[in-house]
Amino acid sequence: MSRDHPIIKQFEAQAEVLDITGSAEAIDEAIVQLATWMDGLELSDDDSALLCRIGAILYREGLRRRMGDKAG
């Protein structure tokens, strides 16, 4: 997927809004929001697997950040 994709552009614009508004939300909050949202849906197996993969990537990156913070 290209960085020129319209959804990626939406992500970028929303990230800028978060920065401008001084949002303190971090990756952990995003993971909880994703899990809560997924729990309320009736997802196909493929959609569930894809969203779980995305959640796993976010979780792994959050863990790496936390571990890096402790090492520093």
Secondary structure as GFF3:
##gff-version 3
##sequence-region A 1 72
A	DSSP	alpha_helix	6	20	.	.	.	ID=ss1
A	DSSP	alpha_helix	27	39	.	.	.	ID=ss2
A	DSSP	alpha_helix	45	71	.	.	.	ID=ss3
###
